[in-house]
Amino acid sequence: MKLKFIDPRMFKFIDWLLFANIIVLILFSFVAIASAESEPLTENAGSLSAAITQLDLSRTFQQLSWFGVSLLGMFIVLLPDYHAIEEYYKWIYIVIVGLLIAVFLFGSEINGTKGWFRIGTSGFQPSEVGKIGMIIVMAHMISKKTQGRDGGITKVKDILPMLAVFVVPFALILIQPDWGTAFVYAFMFVSMLFMAKTSLKLLGGLFACAGIAVPLAWLVMADWQKDRIYTYLGIAREGISQQEIDDLQRQSKQAKTAVGSGQVSGKGLFSLGGESKLSNISQKQTDFIFATTAEAIGFVGIMIVILLYFILIFRTLYLATKAKDDFGSLIIVGVAAMTLFHIFENIGMNIGVMPITGIPLPFLSYGGSNLLTNMIAFGLVINVSMRRQRWSF
């Protein structure tokens, strides 16, 4: 296919509500990250300039630089017709698998997961960007079976090739081991199959196979991953000390304490005149950004953040219904599923209803790979949305 670039007339079909929602979340993330990283301001901080000098803005500026790169990535994704991108689905898949093999062999281990390439003081996580690639690959394969048909996927022979393609990156992520990200891939895949009206018998068979594989998965799971699940269930593994149990529970307890201590209006950003209960917790700017933010802005503020996420998901799914073909609709569904899983799991682990995993909160958590992934993913959503009309070039 000849690469078709954007027509100026399409700009009026850009979903500015979706874009504005994303930008508001990102702008607030700069404040939230700075608040999480900085020591509480003293009441005699003085002028604004004097107060700013007391803040730790190093990661905020790094996130700002990643935002610039991510915004450029989003713009680049808007340029070609999404069907032109589809033409390269085989190469996209090869690159994803190649990067996942390379990072397993040559990558760096962070927090027990060998899934990062170190780039100076920053890191690049291939499994994050791989989510976008797998959405494109799966949307292509599923839409080839559904486009122009009244029904969905009903035959085992139709779904087997998709499973074969899916299981390779899924398994490579599991052995890093990064089970949280692997479950994101699985949720995206199942959600896309469900929206493609796949037979409930086939979906039930997939869930049955997954259930059978659980005992095998437990055998290959790392001890620290098992301990997280034991701790979540309130079970003490044989041979583990009370000190180790306390260490595992500390983050969860501190996060729940922080969320509750924010009460209705919060302690205020940067904890002016007070001391954050999360001052010693690790990853407070990434995995536990929700708890630090809830402590700062309270119930009212955090409900506004949750409302923004609700609008983001609702608007994205609405755009999926307006896409002009199955491929475009499935891309949007895949992005919505990826984002929804991140939101549900991250907030859930911050309030103690889900096990702790390394799943960041979209657009709010610190991290370049995740921000780049989300911006490009929603660039694809806007790409599909703005091309819902037929144009002559």
C-alpha positions in Angstrom: 0.0 0.0 0.0 1.2 3.5 -0.8 1.8 5.4 2.4 -1.0 7.9 2.7 -0.3 10.9 4.9 -2.6 13.3 6.7 -4.9 15.6 4.8 -5.3 19.0 6.4 -9.1 18.5 6.3 -8.7 15.7 8.8 -7.6 18.0 11.6 -11.2 19.0 12.3 -11.9 15.3 13.1 -9.2 15.0 15.7 -10.8 14.1 19.0 -9.7 17.2 21.0 -11.6 16.1 24.1 -9.6 12.9 24.3 -6.4 14.8 23.6 -7.1 17.4 26.2 -8.0 14.8 28.8 -4.6 13.2 28.3 -2.7 16.5 28.5 -4.4 17.4 31.7 -3.4 14.1 33.3 0.2 14.6 32.2 0.5 18.2 33.3 -0.8 17.1 36.7 1.7 14.2 36.8 4.6 16.7 36.8 3.2 18.3 40.0 2.4 14.8 41.5 5.9 13.5 40.8 7.6 16.6 42.2 5.4 16.4 45.3 6.2 12.7 45.8 10.0 13.2 45.3 10.4 16.3 47.4 10.8 16.7 51.2 7.9 18.4 52.8 8.1 22.2 52.5 8.5 24.2 55.7 5.9 26.8 56.7 8.6 29.5 56.4 9.5 28.6 52.9 9.2 32.3 51.9 8.7 33.3 48.3 7.7 31.0 45.5 11.2 31.0 44.1 12.6 30.0 47.5 10.1 27.2 47.8 11.0 25.9 44.4 14.6 25.7 45.3 13.7 23.3 48.1 12.0 20.9 45.7 13.6 17.8 44.1 12.7 18.4 40.4 15.2 16.0 38.8 12.7 13.3 37.9 10.1 15.9 37.0 12.4 17.4 34.4 13.3 13.9 33.1 9.6 13.2 32.7 9.1 16.5 31.0 11.8 15.5 28.4 10.1 12.2 27.9 6.8 14.0 27.4 8.5 16.0 24.5 9.7 12.7 22.9 6.3 11.1 23.5 4.4 14.0 22.0 6.5 13.8 18.9 5.9 10.1 18.8 2.1 10.7 19.0 2.3 13.2 16.1 4.3 10.9 13.9 1.8 8.1 14.4 -1.0 10.5 13.3 0.6 11.0 9.9 0.2 7.7 8.0 -3.1 6.1 7.4 -3.4 3.3 10.0 -4.0 0.8 7.2 -0.5 1.6 5.9 0.9 0.8 9.4 -1.1 -2.5 9.2 0.9 -3.5 6.1 4.0 -3.9 8.3 2.4 -6.1 10.9 4.9 -9.0 10.2 7.9 -6.7 10.7 6.3 -5.2 13.8 6.0 -8.7 15.3 9.5 -9.7 14.4 10.9 -6.6 16.1 8.8 -7.2 19.2 10.0 -10.8 19.6 13.6 -9.8 18.7 13.7 -7.1 21.4 12.2 -9.4 24.0 14.8 -12.0 23.3 17.6 -9.4 23.3 16.5 -7.9 26.6 16.4 -11.4 28.2 19.9 -12.1 27.1 21.6 -8.7 27.4 19.2 -6.6 29.5 19.5 -5.3 33.0 17.6 -6.6 36.1 15.5 -4.1 38.0 13.4 -5.1 41.0 13.8 -8.8 40.1 12.8 -8.4 36.4 15.3 -8.7 33.6 13.3 -6.6 31.2 15.3 -3.3 30.8 17.9 -1.9 28.5 19.9 0.8 30.4 20.4 4.0 28.5 22.6 6.2 30.7 20.6 6.9 33.9 17.4 6.0 32.2 15.9 2.6 31.1 13.9 1.3 28.2 11.5 -1.5 28.6 10.7 -3.4 25.3 7.6 -5.1 26.8 6.0 -1.7 27.2 6.3 -0.6 23.6 5.6 -4.2 22.6 2.0 -3.7 23.8 1.3 -1.3 20.9 2.9 -3.7 18.4 0.8 -6.7 19.7 -2.4 -4.6 19.5 -1.7 -3.9 15.8 -0.8 -7.6 15.1 -3.8 -9.0 16.9 -6.1 -6.4 15.4 -4.9 -7.4 11.9 -5.3 -11.2 12.5 -8.7 -10.9 14.2 -10.2 -8.4 11.6 -9.2 -10.7 8.8 -11.6 -13.2 10.2 -14.4 -10.8 11.0 -14.4 -8.0 8.4 -17.6 -8.3 6.2 -19.1 -11.1 8.3 -22.2 -10.9 10.4 -20.9 -13.3 13.1 -17.7 -13.4 14.9 -15.0 -16.1 15.3 -16.6 -19.5 15.9 -14.0 -22.1 14.7 -11.0 -23.4 16.6 -8.9 -23.4 13.4 -9.4 -19.6 13.1 -8.2 -18.9 16.6 -5.2 -21.2 16.8 -2.9 -19.1 14.6 -3.7 -16.1 16.8 -2.8 -18.1 19.9 0.4 -19.3 18.3 1.5 -15.7 17.5 0.4 -14.4 20.9 2.0 -17.0 23.1 5.6 -16.3 22.0 5.9 -12.7 23.4 3.7 -13.7 26.3 6.0 -16.5 27.3 9.1 -14.3 26.8 7.7 -11.7 29.2 6.7 -14.4 31.7 10.3 -15.7 31.9 11.8 -12.2 32.6 9.8 -12.6 35.0 7.2 -9.8 34.6 3.8 -11.4 35.3 2.0 -8.1 35.7 2.9 -7.0 32.1 2.1 -10.5 30.8 -1.4 -10.3 32.2 -1.8 -6.9 30.5 -1.1 -8.7 27.2 -3.5 -11.4 28.0 -6.3 -9.0 28.9 -5.8 -7.0 25.7 -6.0 -10.2 23.6 -9.1 -11.6 25.3 -10.8 -8.1 25.2 -10.2 -7.9 21.5 -11.5 -11.4 20.9 -14.6 -10.6 23.0 -15.4 -7.4 21.1 -14.9 -9.3 17.9 -17.9 -11.5 18.9 -15.8 -14.6 19.4 -17.9 -17.7 20.4 -18.4 -18.0 24.1 -17.5 -21.6 23.8 -14.1 -20.7 22.4 -13.5 -18.1 25.1 -14.6 -20.5 27.7 -12.1 -23.0 26.3 -9.3 -20.4 26.6 -10.2 -19.7 30.2 -10.3 -23.4 30.9 -6.8 -23.9 29.4 -5.5 -20.9 31.4 -7.0 -22.5 34.6 -5.2 -25.8 33.9 -1.9 -23.9 33.3 -2.1 -22.1 36.7 -0.5 -24.9 38.7 2.4 -25.1 36.1 2.8 -21.3 36.3 3.1 -21.5 40.1 6.0 -24.0 39.7 8.0 -21.6 37.6 7.1 -18.5 39.6 10.0 -16.8 41.4 9.9 -17.0 45.2 9.5 -13.2 45.6 6.5 -13.3 43.4 4.9 -16.1 45.4 5.6 -14.2 48.6 3.7 -11.2 47.2 0.7 -13.5 46.6 1.0 -15.2 50.0 1.1 -11.7 51.6 -1.9 -10.5 49.7 -3.8 -13.6 50.8 -2.6 -13.3 54.4 -0.7 -16.6 54.3 2.7 -17.1 55.8 5.0 -19.3 53.6 6.8 -22.0 55.4 10.4 -20.9 56.2 9.7 -17.1 55.9 10.6 -15.0 58.9 8.3 -12.5 60.6 10.7 -9.7 59.5 10.4 -10.7 55.9 6.6 -10.8 56.2 6.6 -7.3 57.8 8.9 -6.0 54.9 6.5 -7.4 52.3 3.5 -5.9 54.0 5.1 -2.5 54.7 4.5 -1.0 51.3 0.9 -2.1 51.2 0.2 -0.9 54.7 1.9 2.5 54.1 0.0 3.0 50.8 -3.4 2.3 52.5 -2.4 4.5 55.4 -1.5 7.4 53.0 -4.7 7.1 51.0 -6.7 7.2 54.2 -4.7 10.0 55.8 -5.5 12.3 52.9 -9.2 12.3 54.2 -11.5 14.7 52.3 -9.3 17.6 51.2 -5.8 16.1 51.6 -2.6 17.4 53.3 -1.8 19.6 50.4 0.8 19.1 47.6 4.4 19.0 48.9 2.9 18.4 52.5 3.4 22.0 53.5 4.2 22.1 57.2 3.7 18.3 57.6 5.4 15.0 57.0 4.4 12.5 54.4 3.7 9.0 55.7 5.2 7.7 52.5 8.5 9.5 53.1 10.4 6.1 53.2 8.4 4.0 50.8 10.2 2.9 47.6 8.7 3.6 44.1 6.4 6.4 45.5 6.8 8.3 42.2 6.0 5.2 40.0 3.9 2.3 41.3 2.6 4.1 44.4 2.0 7.5 42.8 -1.8 7.1 43.4 -1.2 6.7 47.2 1.1 9.7 47.5 -1.3 11.8 45.4 -4.3 10.7 47.4 -2.5 11.7 50.6 -1.8 15.2 49.1 -5.1 16.0 47.4 -7.6 13.9 49.5 -10.8 12.2 48.5 -12.2 15.1 46.5 -9.0 15.6 44.5 -8.5 11.9 43.8 -12.1 11.5 42.6 -11.4 14.2 40.0 -8.4 12.1 38.8 -10.6 9.0 38.7 -13.3 10.9 36.8 -10.6 11.9 34.2 -9.7 8.3 33.8 -13.4 7.3 33.4 -13.9 9.9 30.7 -10.7 8.6 29.0 -11.9 5.0 28.9 -15.5 5.9 28.0 -14.5 8.3 25.2 -12.0 5.7 23.8 -14.7 3.0 23.7 -17.1 5.4 22.1 -14.6 6.1 19.3 -14.3 2.3 18.8 -18.0 2.3 17.8 -17.3 5.0 15.2 -14.4 3.4 13.4 -15.0 2.6 9.8 -13.8 -1.0 9.9 -13.0 -3.8 12.2 -9.3 -3.3 12.2 -9.6 0.3 13.4 -12.2 -0.6 16.0 -10.0 -3.5 17.4 -7.0 -1.2 17.7 -9.0 1.2 19.8 -10.4 -1.7 21.9 -6.9 -3.0 22.5 -5.7 0.4 23.7 -8.7 0.8 26.0 -8.1 -2.7 27.5 -4.5 -1.9 28.1 -5.2 1.3 29.8 -8.1 -0.1 31.9 -6.0 -3.0 33.2 -3.3 -0.6 34.3 -5.7 1.7 36.0 -7.6 -1.1 37.8 -4.5 -3.0 38.9 -2.5 0.1 40.0 -5.3 1.7 42.0 -6.3 -1.7 43.4 -2.8 -2.5 44.7 -2.6 1.0 46.2 -5.8 0.5 48.3 -5.0 -3.1 49.1 -7.6 -5.0 47.0 -5.1 -6.3 44.4 -1.6 -7.9 44.8 1.4 -5.6 44.4 2.8 -5.7 40.9 5.1 -3.3 38.9 2.1 -1.8 36.9 2.3 2.0 36.6 -0.6 4.3 36.5 -1.1 5.6 32.9 0.0 9.2 32.3 0.6 9.8 36.0 3.4 7.5 37.1 7.0 8.5 36.5 8.6 6.5 33.6 9.6 7.2 30.0 8.8 3.8 28.5 5.2 3.8 29.8 4.5 7.4 28.9 5.9 6.9 25.4 3.8 3.7 25.0 0.6 5.4 26.1 1.1 8.5 24.0 1.8 6.4 20.8 -1.2 4.1 21.7 -3.6 7.0 21.9 -2.0 8.5 18.9 -3.3 5.4 17.1 -6.7 5.9 18.6 -6.9 9.4 17.3 -5.5 8.2 13.9 -8.3 5.8 13.5 -10.9 8.3 14.8 -9.9 11.1 12.4 -10.0 8.8 9.4 -13.5 7.5 10.1 -14.6 9.6 7.0 -13.6 8.6 3.4 -11.2 10.9 1.8 -9.9 11.2 -1.8 -6.2 12.0 -2.1 
